[in-house]
Amino acid sequence: MMVLWLVIIGVLVYYLINGSFEIGSFKKSNALDKLNERLAKGEISIEEYKKIKTTLKES
């Protein structure tokens, strides 16, 4: 039984450290970070960036 709890706690710690565990307000900041990265890589234009950023801030 104790091993099960150790595994559960280990998985939670792993996801918290790696940033894969998203809760509430973290989703918006992560989305904006990804949007900024896409702009920096040249994947989207400035017009697309502004449109998506506005949409993210409204939601």
PyMOL commands that place a pseudoatom at each C-alpha (Angstrom):
pseudoatom trace, name=CA, resn=MET, resi=1, chain=A, elem=C, hetatm=0, pos=[0.000, 0.000, 0.000]
pseudoatom trace, name=CA, resn=MET, resi=2, chain=A, elem=C, hetatm=0, pos=[2.828, 2.378, 0.838]
pseudoatom trace, name=CA, resn=VAL, resi=3, chain=A, elem=C, hetatm=0, pos=[4.452, 1.690, -2.530]
pseudoatom trace, name=CA, resn=LEU, resi=4, chain=A, elem=C, hetatm=0, pos=[1.267, 2.820, -4.292]
pseudoatom trace, name=CA, resn=TRP, resi=5, chain=A, elem=C, hetatm=0, pos=[1.332, 6.164, -2.461]
pseudoatom trace, name=CA, resn=LEU, resi=6, chain=A, elem=C, hetatm=0, pos=[5.004, 6.641, -3.285]
pseudoatom trace, name=CA, resn=VAL, resi=7, chain=A, elem=C, hetatm=0, pos=[4.289, 6.025, -6.975]
pseudoatom trace, name=CA, resn=ILE, resi=8, chain=A, elem=C, hetatm=0, pos=[1.377, 8.490, -6.968]
pseudoatom trace, name=CA, resn=ILE, resi=9, chain=A, elem=C, hetatm=0, pos=[3.433, 11.167, -5.218]
pseudoatom trace, name=CA, resn=GLY, resi=10, chain=A, elem=C, hetatm=0, pos=[6.360, 10.511, -7.559]
pseudoatom trace, name=CA, resn=VAL, resi=11, chain=A, elem=C, hetatm=0, pos=[4.162, 10.966, -10.637]
pseudoatom trace, name=CA, resn=LEU, resi=12, chain=A, elem=C, hetatm=0, pos=[2.704, 14.217, -9.278]
pseudoatom trace, name=CA, resn=VAL, resi=13, chain=A, elem=C, hetatm=0, pos=[6.154, 15.600, -8.498]
pseudoatom trace, name=CA, resn=TYR, resi=14, chain=A, elem=C, hetatm=0, pos=[7.381, 14.616, -11.971]
pseudoatom trace, name=CA, resn=TYR, resi=15, chain=A, elem=C, hetatm=0, pos=[4.526, 16.457, -13.698]
pseudoatom trace, name=CA, resn=LEU, resi=16, chain=A, elem=C, hetatm=0, pos=[4.903, 19.523, -11.490]
pseudoatom trace, name=CA, resn=ILE, resi=17, chain=A, elem=C, hetatm=0, pos=[8.640, 19.763, -12.184]
pseudoatom trace, name=CA, resn=ASN, resi=18, chain=A, elem=C, hetatm=0, pos=[8.307, 19.245, -15.935]
pseudoatom trace, name=CA, resn=GLY, resi=19, chain=A, elem=C, hetatm=0, pos=[5.470, 21.754, -16.296]
pseudoatom trace, name=CA, resn=SER, resi=20, chain=A, elem=C, hetatm=0, pos=[3.068, 19.229, -17.796]
pseudoatom trace, name=CA, resn=PHE, resi=21, chain=A, elem=C, hetatm=0, pos=[0.623, 19.733, -14.958]
pseudoatom trace, name=CA, resn=GLU, resi=22, chain=A, elem=C, hetatm=0, pos=[-1.477, 22.775, -15.927]
pseudoatom trace, name=CA, resn=ILE, resi=23, chain=A, elem=C, hetatm=0, pos=[-3.931, 24.379, -13.547]
pseudoatom trace, name=CA, resn=GLY, resi=24, chain=A, elem=C, hetatm=0, pos=[-6.142, 27.400, -14.246]
pseudoatom trace, name=CA, resn=SER, resi=25, chain=A, elem=C, hetatm=0, pos=[-4.113, 30.561, -14.775]
pseudoatom trace, name=CA, resn=PHE, resi=26, chain=A, elem=C, hetatm=0, pos=[-1.028, 28.636, -15.856]
pseudoatom trace, name=CA, resn=LYS, resi=27, chain=A, elem=C, hetatm=0, pos=[-2.805, 27.670, -19.085]
pseudoatom trace, name=CA, resn=LYS, resi=28, chain=A, elem=C, hetatm=0, pos=[-3.054, 31.280, -20.260]
pseudoatom trace, name=CA, resn=SER, resi=29, chain=A, elem=C, hetatm=0, pos=[0.580, 32.074, -19.552]
pseudoatom trace, name=CA, resn=ASN, resi=30, chain=A, elem=C, hetatm=0, pos=[1.697, 28.869, -21.237]
pseudoatom trace, name=CA, resn=ALA, resi=31, chain=A, elem=C, hetatm=0, pos=[-0.431, 29.681, -24.275]
pseudoatom trace, name=CA, resn=LEU, resi=32, chain=A, elem=C, hetatm=0, pos=[1.087, 33.161, -24.468]
pseudoatom trace, name=CA, resn=ASP, resi=33, chain=A, elem=C, hetatm=0, pos=[4.578, 31.712, -24.095]
pseudoatom trace, name=CA, resn=LYS, resi=34, chain=A, elem=C, hetatm=0, pos=[3.931, 29.315, -26.961]
pseudoatom trace, name=CA, resn=LEU, resi=35, chain=A, elem=C, hetatm=0, pos=[2.492, 32.144, -29.039]
pseudoatom trace, name=CA, resn=ASN, resi=36, chain=A, elem=C, hetatm=0, pos=[5.610, 34.241, -28.412]
pseudoatom trace, name=CA, resn=GLU, resi=37, chain=A, elem=C, hetatm=0, pos=[7.798, 31.306, -29.438]
pseudoatom trace, name=CA, resn=ARG, resi=38, chain=A, elem=C, hetatm=0, pos=[5.846, 30.836, -32.666]
pseudoatom trace, name=CA, resn=LEU, resi=39, chain=A, elem=C, hetatm=0, pos=[6.302, 34.506, -33.519]
pseudoatom trace, name=CA, resn=ALA, resi=40, chain=A, elem=C, hetatm=0, pos=[10.013, 34.350, -32.729]
pseudoatom trace, name=CA, resn=LYS, resi=41, chain=A, elem=C, hetatm=0, pos=[10.446, 31.296, -34.957]
pseudoatom trace, name=CA, resn=GLY, resi=42, chain=A, elem=C, hetatm=0, pos=[8.624, 33.035, -37.803]
pseudoatom trace, name=CA, resn=GLU, resi=43, chain=A, elem=C, hetatm=0, pos=[5.817, 30.486, -37.848]
pseudoatom trace, name=CA, resn=ILE, resi=44, chain=A, elem=C, hetatm=0, pos=[3.152, 33.218, -37.708]
pseudoatom trace, name=CA, resn=SER, resi=45, chain=A, elem=C, hetatm=0, pos=[2.943, 36.817, -38.881]
pseudoatom trace, name=CA, resn=ILE, resi=46, chain=A, elem=C, hetatm=0, pos=[2.610, 39.824, -36.584]
pseudoatom trace, name=CA, resn=GLU, resi=47, chain=A, elem=C, hetatm=0, pos=[-1.027, 40.224, -37.655]
pseudoatom trace, name=CA, resn=GLU, resi=48, chain=A, elem=C, hetatm=0, pos=[-1.779, 36.611, -36.718]
pseudoatom trace, name=CA, resn=TYR, resi=49, chain=A, elem=C, hetatm=0, pos=[0.107, 37.099, -33.444]
pseudoatom trace, name=CA, resn=LYS, resi=50, chain=A, elem=C, hetatm=0, pos=[-1.976, 40.138, -32.483]
pseudoatom trace, name=CA, resn=LYS, resi=51, chain=A, elem=C, hetatm=0, pos=[-5.244, 38.410, -33.387]
pseudoatom trace, name=CA, resn=ILE, resi=52, chain=A, elem=C, hetatm=0, pos=[-4.448, 35.266, -31.401]
pseudoatom trace, name=CA, resn=LYS, resi=53, chain=A, elem=C, hetatm=0, pos=[-3.126, 37.266, -28.435]
pseudoatom trace, name=CA, resn=THR, resi=54, chain=A, elem=C, hetatm=0, pos=[-6.356, 39.281, -28.287]
pseudoatom trace, name=CA, resn=THR, resi=55, chain=A, elem=C, hetatm=0, pos=[-8.387, 36.076, -28.396]
pseudoatom trace, name=CA, resn=LEU, resi=56, chain=A, elem=C, hetatm=0, pos=[-6.348, 34.532, -25.582]
pseudoatom trace, name=CA, resn=LYS, resi=57, chain=A, elem=C, hetatm=0, pos=[-6.719, 37.593, -23.359]
pseudoatom trace, name=CA, resn=GLU, resi=58, chain=A, elem=C, hetatm=0, pos=[-10.505, 37.606, -23.867]
pseudoatom trace, name=CA, resn=SER, resi=59, chain=A, elem=C, hetatm=0, pos=[-10.916, 33.986, -22.803]
for i in range(1, 59): cmd.bond("trace and resi %d" % i, "trace and resi %d" % (i + 1))
show_as sticks, trace
zoom trace
